[in-house]
Amino acid sequence: SLKVLKSALYTYIGKHLENSEDVDKLKEEAANLY
């Protein structure tokens, strides 16, 4: 589903970001998808 694809995308991007604040923001956005 679209939500799964977005979640996977956020996870992929999060793994490649060094800025922990950006990762936290992505996690919050990913959580909001559900």
Residue pairs with C-beta under 8 A, 6 or more apart in sequence:
3 33
3 34
6 30
6 33
7 30
7 33
10 26
10 27
10 29
10 30
11 30
13 26
14 22
14 23
14 26
14 27
17 23
17 26
